[in-house]
C-alpha cells in the first residue's frame, strides 16, 4: 500500500459543490481505499491504496463524486513523496513569510510557449516560479488580493490547477507521517 493525497478543486467554496468531509471520507472508503483521513473543508484527502496509477485513482474518485453528488470536481492525486519534495524545493523556504506562500499544482506540465508568455507578466508584490507541474507563488499582500490566483494560472497556462497554502501542505505532510 502507498499513501496518496487527493487534492480536490473547488468544493465547499462560497456554498458551491458542498461535500461534508465525513461523507467524502465514506466515499473514499466505499472505493476500497484504506486509512482515509481528511484535512479542512477545501478537499484534501489522505488515503492508502494498492493501486499505483494516480490518473486512474483520480478518475475513480471523480466518478464516485459524480455518481454520489451529481457534479464534476477536478482532482489531482499525488503521492506523499511528491508533496514532501514540493515543500522541500520551495525557492523561498528561508527568504519569505510562509503565511504568504502558495503552491499551485498543475494537472499537467504546461507548454513551454504558455510558460514563456506568463513569465513576461508581473504584478506588484507577487512572485512566482514554475517548476514543471507546480507553481511556487508568493503574494506579499495575501492570496485574497492576488492577481495571479488559481484561475489566472489556469487561464494563462491552459491547464487545470489547484492551489494550497504553506500551512495546509505542511499539515498534510504531518498527517501522512502519523
C-alpha positions in Angstrom: 0.0 0.0 0.0 1.1 3.5 -0.8 0.0 6.8 0.7 -1.7 9.3 -1.7 -3.1 12.7 -1.4 -6.2 13.7 -3.4 -6.5 17.5 -3.9 -10.0 18.4 -4.9 -10.6 21.7 -6.6 -13.5 24.0 -5.9 -15.5 22.1 -3.3 -17.2 23.9 -0.4 -16.3 27.3 -1.8 -19.0 30.1 -1.5 -21.7 27.4 -0.9 -20.9 25.7 -4.2 -20.3 21.9 -4.6 -20.8 21.1 -1.0 -19.4 17.8 0.3 -19.1 17.2 4.1 -15.7 15.8 4.9 -17.3 12.9 6.8 -19.3 12.0 3.7 -16.2 12.4 1.5 -14.3 10.1 3.8 -17.0 7.5 3.5 -17.0 7.8 -0.3 -13.2 7.1 -0.3 -13.8 4.1 2.0 -16.5 2.8 -0.3 -14.0 3.0 -3.2 -11.9 0.5 -1.1 -9.2 3.0 -0.1 -7.7 2.4 3.4 -6.6 4.7 6.2 -8.7 7.6 4.8 -8.2 11.0 6.5 -9.4 14.4 5.5 -8.0 17.9 6.3 -10.1 21.0 6.3 -13.2 21.6 4.2 -11.4 22.5 1.0 -10.9 19.0 -0.2 -7.7 17.4 1.0 -7.9 13.6 1.4 -5.0 11.4 2.5 -5.5 7.7 1.8 -3.7 4.4 1.2 -4.2 2.3 -1.9 -2.5 -0.7 -3.6 -3.1 0.9 -7.0 -0.2 2.9 -8.4 -1.6 4.9 -11.3 -2.5 8.3 -9.9 -4.6 9.2 -13.0 -6.7 6.1 -12.6 -7.1 6.9 -8.9 -8.2 10.5 -9.7 -10.7 9.2 -12.3 -12.1 6.6 -9.9 -12.7 9.3 -7.2 -14.1 11.8 -9.8 -16.6 9.1 -11.0 -17.6 8.4 -7.4 -18.3 12.1 -6.7 -20.2 12.5 -10.0 -22.3 9.5 -9.1 -23.0 10.5 -5.5 -23.3 14.3 -5.8 -24.1 14.9 -9.5 -21.3 17.3 -10.2 -17.7 17.2 -11.5 -14.7 18.1 -9.5 -11.2 18.3 -10.8 -9.0 16.1 -8.8 -5.3 15.7 -8.6 -3.8 12.6 -6.9 -0.2 12.7 -5.9 2.0 10.6 -3.6 3.3 11.7 -0.3 6.9 11.9 -1.5 5.8 14.4 -4.2 4.3 16.7 -1.6 7.4 16.4 0.6 9.6 17.3 -2.4 7.4 20.3 -3.4 7.8 21.8 0.1 11.5 21.0 0.3 12.2 22.5 -3.1 10.3 25.7 -2.4 12.6 28.5 -3.6 11.5 30.8 -0.7 11.9 28.4 2.2 14.1 30.8 4.2 13.6 34.1 2.5 9.8 34.8 2.8 7.0 34.9 5.2 5.4 31.4 5.0 1.9 33.0 5.5 2.1 34.3 2.0 3.4 31.2 0.3 1.2 29.2 -2.0 1.6 26.1 -4.2 -0.4 25.8 -7.4 -0.4 22.2 -8.6 -0.9 21.7 -12.3 -2.6 18.7 -13.7 0.0 18.5 -16.4 3.2 20.2 -17.4 2.2 23.4 -19.4 3.5 24.1 -22.9 6.8 26.0 -22.9 5.1 28.6 -25.1 2.5 29.4 -22.4 5.1 29.4 -19.7 7.2 31.9 -21.6 4.2 34.2 -22.1 3.4 34.2 -18.4 7.0 34.8 -17.3 6.8 38.2 -19.1 3.9 39.3 -16.9 4.3 40.8 -13.4 2.2 42.3 -10.7 3.4 44.3 -7.7 4.1 42.2 -4.6 3.7 38.9 -6.5 6.4 36.5 -7.5 6.2 33.0 -8.9 8.5 30.2 -10.1 7.2 27.5 -12.4 8.9 24.1 -11.9 7.4 21.5 -14.3 3.9 20.9 -12.8 4.0 23.1 -9.7 4.0 26.9 -9.3 5.6 28.4 -6.3 3.7 31.6 -5.6 4.4 34.4 -3.2 2.0 37.2 -2.6 3.1 39.8 -0.1 -0.4 41.2 0.1 -2.1 37.8 0.6 -3.9 35.4 -1.7 -7.2 37.2 -1.5 -5.7 40.3 -3.2 -3.5 38.4 -5.6 -4.0 38.9 -9.3 -2.1 35.7 -10.0 -4.6 33.4 -8.4 -5.5 29.8 -9.4 -7.9 30.9 -12.2 -5.3 33.2 -13.6 -2.7 30.5 -13.8 -5.2 28.0 -15.3 -6.3 30.5 -18.0 -2.8 31.6 -18.9 -1.2 28.2 -18.9 -4.3 26.4 -20.2 -4.1 23.6 -17.7 -6.3 22.6 -14.7 -4.8 23.6 -11.4 -5.4 23.6 -7.6 -3.7 25.8 -5.0 -2.8 25.1 -1.4 -1.0 27.3 1.1 2.1 26.6 3.2 0.2 25.6 6.3 -2.1 23.2 4.5 0.8 21.4 2.8 2.8 21.1 6.0 -0.3 19.7 7.8 -0.9 17.2 5.0 2.8 16.1 5.4 2.3 15.7 9.2 -0.9 13.6 8.6 0.9 11.3 6.2 3.6 10.8 8.7 1.3 9.8 11.6 
